[in-house]
């Protein structure tokens, strides 16, 4: 046995990140006979790494492309392949699997599989288990674009959607035939993220809430080429958005950076502080929470040149007049269509951390302020980790140790959830 995160030497380490809705869940993964089923191996690996218990069910067609041994090596569990196997560990394996499942995923799902699911023709272990389970069913189709567009396939898709089946893709891209079109299997990372979205919204403590997060450093134009900005990477804001998504919230990121967008999250791209203010005010009109993690420039050039400013001979320097930017957090109304807007700010400081953070807390009308020292070499700007202090409007203070930004996001949202209830 090994020590867990609490330091208990007798406890077994649980895989995955605390707060991940897949952690501790039982997932039944159905794999059917598409050439894309090699990607199911990566889906399985990602599910296991997330802390899920995964039972894999394969059709005979799937075993023409991938072997059961590959899945056993990853899950440490025997895959299910033959519904008539008398030596199996359970009498009616499909029924027992169906009962244990928290969610069932079929990836990839062929056109034939969609037809069987729609008509109830349970001829293989995958469709038999899908018919038997009461767990949510998510399906990731993969086939040639002409097959996907066929009226019979689309009719089956419509039938399954009406019954509550959730579809993940397909997307447009290069197909096995060499053509480009709709029908390509969604990438494994995205498939697993879509499971997180579903499970979070089905049972997360922030389900039904709308959270707006700002991310990145604003860019204040000097001319069409140059701008004033800062070193903010946007990673903290995106980590908060991911954590909020995993807890079931509808999440909007108002962002100045081009980081990969978490599944289930909507991004509003902006550049300057003025653009961010406009977007935040609009999005917060129907929101429950605003978490202002962006590093908004305090000043901007009084006017931006229409053309690139050129260096002239004999000119020893250049003076740029700066004017103060709006306070995005402070200017956002505390009332929305949902009631009182919970506002959370950030204070990135290089000195007098707590004193400066308290001043911002009082000035901006926030319920909480998250303070971090950006001079630290192991945390802050550009890092995947952060070390913060969370201060609230009642004088409370929590100094958190170094942790991932995703974990910091959950620590903030733990406190937000209490304010909302």
N, C-alpha and C positions, 0 to 999 in steps of 0.2 A: 504494500500500500504506500501511497505517497501523500505528501502534504497538499491540502487544498489551499485556496486563496486566503483562508482565515488562519492558516498556520497549524491546523489540526493534523498531526502526523498519522492519525488513524483513519482519516477520511480519504476516500478515493476521489481523484481529480475528475470532474465532469467535463467532457469536451465541450468546446464552443464558448461563446462569449455570454456572460450574464446579461440578460435582457433580450437575447435573441429568441424570437417566438418559436423557432425550430428546436431549441434546446430542450431535450427531454421528451420530444414528441415522437409518436410512432407513425412512420410514413411507409405506405405500401407503394412501391414503384413498379408500374407495369411497363414492360419493354416489348414492343411489337416489331414486326419484320420490315422495317425501313432501313435503307442503307445508312441513314442518319443515326441508327441505334448505337453506333460506337460512341456517340456523345453522351449516351446514358451512363457510361462508365464514369465520366467526369461529374455528371449530375449526382450520381451515387456518392462519389468522393466528397463533394461539397456538402451534401446532406449529413454525412457522417462527421465531417469536420465541424459542422454547425452544432453537433451534439444530438442529432436525431438518431433514433433506432430505425434502421431501414431493412425492410423485407422486400426482396426483388422477385418479381414474377415475370417469367419469359414465355412467349409463344414459341412454337417450333420455328416459325419464320425468323424470329429474332436470333435464335441459336445458329442460324446459318451465317450470321454476321459476327456475333460475339459469343463467347463461351460463358457458361454459368460460373466457371472457376474464377473469372475476372471479378465478378461481383462478390463471390465468397471471400476472396482475398481482401477486398475493401471493407465489407460489412462484418466479417467474421461470423456470418450466418449462412445457412444453406439456402440457396435460391429455390424457388418453386417452379417446376417445369412441367410436371406430368400430373394432371388431376386424377389419373387412374392408378397412380403409384401405390401399391399395397404396402410398401415398406416405409411410407412417409411417417413422420412423427405424430401426425394428427389424423383422426378419422375422416373428417371433412375439412381439409386444410383451407379451402376457399372461404368456408363459413367462419372458421376461427380467425383467419387473417382479416376478414371483413369486420369482425367484431372488435379486434384489437386496434384497428387503424384509427388514428386521429384525422388523417387525410389520405386520399389516394391520388397519385399522380400517374398519368400515362404519358410517357415521353420516350421515344416518339410514338405518335398514334397514326396509323395508316388509314387510308380511305376505307379499307375493309373493316378495320376496327370501329371507325365511326358508324358504319352501317350496322354492325352487330350491336353496338351500344344503343343506337336509336330504335332498333326493332326488337331488342331483347333476345337476340340470337346468341346465347352464351356458349359458343363452341370451343373456347379455349380458356386456359387458366386466368388470363387477364380479364376478359369480359365476364367470366363467371364470378370472379371476385368483385368486379365493379357492380354487377347486378345485386350481389349479396350484401354489399356494405351500405350503411347509413351515413358513413363519413362523407364530407365534401369531396367531390370529384373534380380534379383539374386535368385538362387535356392539352398537350402540346403537339399539334399535328405536324406531319412532314410528308410531303409528296410533290410531284411535279405540278407546275402551275396550271396546266390544262386539267389535271385531275381535281385540284383544289377548286377551280372555277366551275366544274361540272354541276349542273342543276341538282343532280341526285345528292352529291356531297354537300352542297349548300343547304339543301332541304334537311339533311341529317343534322348538320350543324345547328340549324334553326330549332329543330326539335329538341336537341340536347340542351341548348341554351334556355329554352322555355322550361325545361325540367330542372334548371339550376346548375347545370354543368358550366364551369368557368373555363374559357379557352385562353391559352397562352400562345399568341401568334396564330398562324405562321407569319414570317416576315418576308420581305423581298430580298433577293440576293441570288448568288450563283447556285444553281441546282446540280444534282448529280448528272443530269443529262447534258450539262454544259450550257444550258439556256440560263437566262436571267429572268426572274419573275417571282411572284408570290408563291409560297409553298415551302420555303426554307425553314428548318427547325430553329427556333429561338436559341441563342447561345446558352450553354449550361448555367453560367453565372446569373443571367437574367431569369431563367426558369426558376432557380432556387429563390431569387429575390421576390418573384411573384408569389411564391408560396408564403414567404414572410408577410407580404402585403395582405394576403387573404387571412392568414391566421391572426395577424395583429388586429385587423378590423373585425374579426369574429369574436375576439375575447380580450383585447387590450384595454388597459385602464383609461386610455385616451381616445377610444373609439367614439366617433361622432363629433369630436372636437376638431377645430381648424386652427392650425398653428402656422404663423408666418415667421420665417427665419431670414435674417440678412447675412450675407457672406462675402468675404473678399475686401480688398482695399479699393476705395473709389479712385477714379482717374479724372483729374481736373485739367482740362485742355489748356495748353499754352498756345499752340498752333496746331495745324492738322497732323503734325508729326510727334510733337512732344507733349508730355503731361506731367503733373505733380501727383505722386501716389506714395505708397508705403510698402512694407514687406509682407503684408498679410497675404497668405496663400488661399484663404477661404476654407481650409480643411476643418476648422472648428465648426463653422456654420453647417457644413455638409454632414459632419458627424452628428450634430444635434438633429438635423433633419432626418437622418437615417434612423436614429434612436426613436424619434417621435413617430416615424412611419411604422417602426416595429411594434410600437405600443398602440397602433390602430388609428392614429390621427391622420386627417387630411392635411398634407404639408405643402406649403408654398415656399420656395427659396427665391428671395430677391437677391440676385447674385451679379458680381462684376467679373467672375472668373469662369473658366471653361472646364471645370472638373467633371468627371463622369456623373451623370444624374442618377441617383438611386431610383430603382423601380417604384412606381406609385407616387413619385414626388413631382410636382410641377415647378418649373423654373421660369422666373421672369428676369430676363437679362437686362441689366442697366450698366451705366458707366460712371456717371458723376453722382455727387451727393444730391444734387437737385433732382435728378432722375430717380434716385433711390427713394427720396422723400415722397415724390409723387406716387411711385408704385406702392410703397408701404402704406400710405394713407388709403389708397384704393383697395388694397388687399385686406387691410385690417378693418374695413367697414363691416365685414361679415366674418370676423375671426374671434377666437377666444383668447389667443395668446400671441404676443410678439416677443421674439427673442432676437435682440439686436447684437449679433456677433460680428458684424462687419466693422472694419476699421475705416471710419468715415474721415476723410481729410478735413482738418479744421479750417483750412483756407483754400481759396481758389483764385486764379488770376481774375482781376477785375474785368478784363475782356480778353477773348481769345482771338489771335490773329487769323485772318482768312487764308493767308499763305504762309509757308514755312519762313520763319525769321532767319535771315542770313547774317553771317558774321561779316562785318565790313572792316577794311584795312584801317588800322589806327584806332579802332574801337577797343578799349581795354576791358570792357565788361558790358553787362546788360542789367537793367533794373526792371523788375516785374512788380507791378502793384498788386497786392493781394487783398481780398475782402473775405470776411468771415462766411463760412458755409452754414446752412441751417442745421439745427440739431434734429436728426431724424427721429430718434427715440423720444426726445422731449416734446417735439411738435405733434406727435401722433396722439389723437384724441383717446381718452381713457374709456370712452363708451363706444360700443359697436351695436350692430343689430342683435347680437347675442347677449348683451348686458355689459358688464364691466370687463374691459380688456386688461388682462394680466400682462404687464410689461416687465421684461427682463433685459438688463443692459450688460455691457462688458466694459471693463476698464483695463486697457493694456498700458502698463506703466513701466518706467525705468527707475523711479525713485519714489519714496513716500507712498508705497503701494496702497495701504489701507486708508490713509488719510485722503488721498486723491479719489479713491473709489467711493468713500462715504460722501464726499462732496458731489460726485456725479449722481449717486443714488438720490440725494436730496434735490438736486437741480432738475433731474429728468422725469420725476414723478413715477419712478419704477418701484416695483415690489421687491425686486432683487437686483443686485449687481454682482457680476462675476469678475473678480480681479485676478490678473496674472502678470507676473514680472517677465517682460519680454527680453530682458537681458540674459535670462537663463540659457545655458548652452544645450540643455537636454529637454527643453520644452518650449512651447510657444510657437512663434512664426515658423512655418514651413515644416514643423515636426508633426509626427503622428501622435505625440503624447502632450500632456499639459499638466501643470500643477497650479491649482487655483484656490482662491478663497471665495466663498459665497457669503455675501452679506445681505441681510434683509431689512425692510423698512421698520422693523420692530427692535432693531439693535442686535439681532442674532448674527453669529459668525461661525462658519465651518471652514476650517483649513484642510483641504483635501491633499492626499499624497500624490506623487507622480502616478498618472494612470493614462490609459489611452483616451483620446478625445471622444471616442464613442462612449466610454465609461463615464467621462465627465458629462456628456450629454444626458445620460440616464440619471446622474446625480442631480443635475439641474431639473430634469423633468419629474423626478421624485417629489421635489418641493413644489413644482408647478401643479402637479396633480392634487396635492393637498390643498393648495389655494383654490383650485377649481371646485373642490367638493366641500 
